[in-house]
Amino acid sequence: MDSKEEKKIVEDILNKRRLSYSIEILDVQGDKYTVRNNFGSTTVYIKKDDNYFLEEELE
């Protein structure tokens, strides 16, 4: 994944989840995105339709 594509995904997650902090992508597996926020926490988002859901929300 190039930096432009990564930036687009990060901005999409930030906007759709209405996050007030920065994130960086650590891993991508299909529609599953593992990200780390600027506090050091790691979160997994799953893209379903046009939204991003926490992995725990879908279980």
C-alpha positions as CSV (number, residue, x, y, z in Angstrom):
1,M,0.0,0.0,0.0
2,D,1.5,3.4,-1.0
3,S,1.4,6.4,1.2
4,K,-1.5,8.1,-0.7
5,E,-3.7,5.1,-0.3
6,E,-2.8,4.8,3.4
7,K,-3.6,8.5,4.0
8,K,-7.0,8.1,2.2
9,I,-7.9,5.1,4.4
10,V,-6.8,6.9,7.6
11,E,-8.9,10.0,6.7
12,D,-11.9,7.8,5.8
13,I,-11.7,6.0,9.2
14,L,-11.3,9.3,11.1
15,N,-14.2,10.9,9.3
16,K,-16.6,8.0,9.5
17,R,-15.8,7.1,13.1
18,R,-15.6,10.8,14.1
19,L,-12.3,10.2,15.9
20,S,-10.7,13.2,17.5
21,Y,-7.2,11.7,17.6
22,S,-4.7,10.6,15.0
23,I,-4.2,7.0,13.9
24,E,-1.7,5.0,11.8
25,I,-2.3,1.8,10.0
26,L,-0.3,-1.2,11.2
27,D,-1.8,-4.0,9.2
28,V,-4.4,-4.6,6.5
29,Q,-6.0,-8.0,5.8
30,G,-8.8,-7.5,3.3
31,D,-11.4,-5.3,4.9
32,K,-9.8,-5.6,8.4
33,Y,-7.6,-2.7,9.5
34,T,-5.4,-2.8,12.6
35,V,-4.5,0.7,13.6
36,R,-2.7,2.4,16.5
37,N,-3.8,5.7,17.9
38,N,-1.6,8.5,19.2
39,F,-2.1,7.2,22.8
40,G,-0.5,3.9,21.8
41,S,-3.7,1.7,21.9
42,T,-4.3,-0.7,19.1
43,T,-7.7,-1.2,17.6
44,V,-9.1,-3.3,14.8
45,Y,-11.7,-1.9,12.4
46,I,-13.7,-3.9,9.9
47,K,-15.0,-2.1,6.8
48,K,-18.6,-3.2,6.1
49,D,-20.5,-1.5,3.3
50,D,-19.3,2.0,3.5
51,N,-18.6,2.2,7.3
52,Y,-15.9,1.1,9.7
53,F,-16.9,-1.0,12.7
54,L,-14.9,-2.1,15.7
55,E,-14.2,-5.8,15.5
56,E,-15.9,-6.3,18.9
57,E,-19.1,-4.6,17.5
58,L,-19.5,-7.3,14.9
59,E,-19.0,-10.3,17.2
